[in-house]
């Protein structure tokens, strides 16, 4: 890289030691392996092995297109986000670093303590500590062996709470060491019980549990 390009990058993005620090050092992009570093106006396009951090947020990606004026970015190349209580991955992220909003699309997975979630899309609001999942949502609760399927789910971390919107299916696995609950002879339209499992389908929502 020529001296003129280095100076230009320093003035625009404070480039040093293979790190790009943005927004008064609140956001830092570390380029561990550089395949492309391109600047066009307010946009910076980087391809390589990237580590991005801001406060308690940590991201990795193989590609980023960052707009320094809007403080927004698109991340691709197996992007990953770690917050204070979850790990999130997907095909791509639309990130607003000022608002700390991250929209994942495609093959989204969220890992929390005793909880695994899958969806087509999730919006992570780091300030509100929420995860809004939409599209083919599956939530697996390992601790109490509960599975939830819905079109839209909102997970709040503080306090830990799940809200469901639209039709939902919930499955419970009973502890077979205990006596099974008495089952009515005729089951209603919203529940079925068989072989140590409880399956509930609810049409009128929202549901919170």
Secondary structure, 3 states (H helix, E strand, C coil): CCHHHHHHHHHHHCEECCEEEECCCCEEEEEEEEEEEEEECCEEEEEEEEEEEECCEEEEEEEEEEECCCCEEEEECCCEEECCCCEEECCEEEEECCCCEEEEEEEEEEEECCEEEEEEEEEEECCCCEEEEEEEEEEEECCCCEEEEEEEEEEEECCEEEEEEEEEEEEEECCCCCCCCCCCCCCCCCEEEECCEEEEEECCCCEEC
